[in-house]
């Protein structure tokens, strides 16, 4: 909703006047926000409009690879709820008690098996 509100109000005459008064650094932050939320919304829309669409983890990881997180495992774990196609493997499980190396090894094992055996 925040993205939609931003897009609508940025184009309204009453708001464009205020938008034009913002510093470039502020408008850059707003544009960055809109782009990032828009990426996520694209996947949400696919999920909702095409419930039978196969969404694999690897394309999600590729799409969101530039995202920064406070914790390295969140680069993976934040995307797990969006994936619905795990091939013949079970879905990746969240293990915050593991170190990043173990988590990434688990991910690579899953992706390697899925890529080699499922395709």
C-alpha positions as CSV (number, residue, x, y, z in Angstrom):
1,X,0.0,0.0,0.0
2,X,2.9,2.4,0.7
3,X,4.2,1.9,-2.8
4,X,0.8,2.5,-4.4
5,X,0.3,5.6,-2.2
6,X,3.7,6.9,-3.1
7,X,3.1,6.4,-6.9
8,X,-0.4,8.0,-6.8
9,X,0.6,11.0,-4.7
10,X,3.9,11.7,-6.5
11,X,1.9,12.4,-9.6
12,X,-0.8,14.6,-8.1
13,X,-0.5,18.3,-8.5
14,X,-0.8,19.1,-4.8
15,X,2.0,16.6,-4.0
16,X,4.3,17.3,-7.0
17,X,4.9,20.8,-5.6
18,X,6.1,19.4,-2.3
19,X,8.0,16.6,-4.0
20,X,9.9,19.2,-6.1
21,X,11.0,20.9,-2.9
22,X,12.7,17.7,-1.6
23,X,16.4,17.4,-1.6
24,X,17.8,15.0,-4.3
25,X,19.1,12.7,-1.5
26,X,15.5,12.4,-0.2
27,X,13.9,11.7,-3.6
28,X,16.7,9.2,-4.3
29,X,15.7,7.3,-1.1
30,X,12.0,7.4,-2.2
31,X,12.8,6.1,-5.6
32,X,15.0,3.4,-4.1
33,X,12.2,2.4,-1.8
34,X,9.7,2.3,-4.7
35,X,12.0,0.1,-6.8
36,X,12.7,-2.4,-4.0
37,X,9.1,-2.7,-2.8
38,X,8.1,-3.0,-6.5
39,X,10.4,-6.0,-7.0
40,X,8.8,-7.7,-4.0
41,X,5.3,-6.8,-5.2
42,X,6.0,-8.3,-8.6
43,X,6.6,-11.7,-7.0
44,X,3.6,-11.3,-4.6
45,X,1.4,-10.6,-7.7
46,X,2.6,-13.7,-9.4
47,X,1.9,-15.7,-6.3
48,X,-1.6,-14.3,-5.9
49,X,-2.7,-14.2,-9.5
50,X,-1.1,-17.5,-10.6
51,X,-1.5,-19.8,-7.6
52,X,-0.3,-22.7,-9.8
53,X,2.8,-20.8,-11.0
54,X,6.1,-22.6,-10.1
55,X,8.3,-20.3,-8.1
56,X,11.7,-21.8,-7.4
57,X,14.2,-20.5,-4.9
58,X,17.1,-19.9,-7.4
59,X,15.3,-17.2,-9.5
60,X,14.3,-15.5,-6.3
61,X,17.9,-15.5,-5.0
62,X,19.0,-14.1,-8.3
63,X,16.3,-11.4,-8.4
64,X,17.1,-10.2,-4.9
65,X,20.9,-10.8,-4.8
66,X,21.7,-7.1,-4.4
67,X,19.6,-6.8,-1.3
68,X,21.4,-6.1,1.9
69,X,20.3,-7.7,5.2
70,X,21.4,-7.3,8.8
71,X,22.1,-11.0,9.0
72,X,23.6,-13.1,6.1
73,X,21.1,-16.0,6.6
74,X,18.2,-13.5,5.9
75,X,19.4,-13.2,2.3
76,X,18.0,-16.8,2.0
77,X,15.4,-17.1,4.7
78,X,13.4,-14.0,3.8
79,X,12.7,-15.6,0.4
80,X,11.6,-19.1,1.6
81,X,7.9,-18.2,2.0
82,X,7.8,-17.0,-1.7
83,X,9.1,-20.3,-3.1
84,X,6.6,-23.0,-3.8
85,X,8.6,-25.4,-6.1
86,X,11.3,-27.4,-4.4
87,X,11.6,-30.1,-7.1
88,X,12.0,-33.5,-5.4
89,X,13.6,-32.0,-2.4
90,X,12.0,-30.8,0.8
91,X,11.8,-27.1,1.4
92,X,14.8,-25.5,3.0
93,X,14.3,-25.1,6.7
94,X,15.3,-22.1,8.8
95,X,18.2,-22.8,11.1
96,X,19.4,-19.6,12.8
97,X,21.5,-21.7,15.2
98,X,23.7,-22.7,12.3
99,X,26.6,-20.5,11.1
100,X,26.4,-18.8,7.7
101,X,28.8,-21.3,6.2
102,X,26.6,-24.2,7.2
103,X,23.5,-22.4,5.9
104,X,25.1,-21.6,2.6
105,X,26.4,-25.1,2.2
106,X,22.9,-26.4,2.8
107,X,21.5,-24.1,0.2
108,X,24.2,-25.1,-2.4
109,X,23.4,-28.7,-1.8
110,X,19.7,-28.2,-2.3
111,X,20.3,-26.1,-5.5
112,X,22.8,-28.5,-6.9
113,X,20.5,-31.5,-6.3
114,X,17.5,-29.7,-7.7
115,X,19.4,-28.5,-10.8
116,X,21.1,-31.8,-11.6
117,X,18.3,-34.2,-10.8
118,X,15.1,-32.4,-11.3
119,X,15.6,-30.8,-14.7
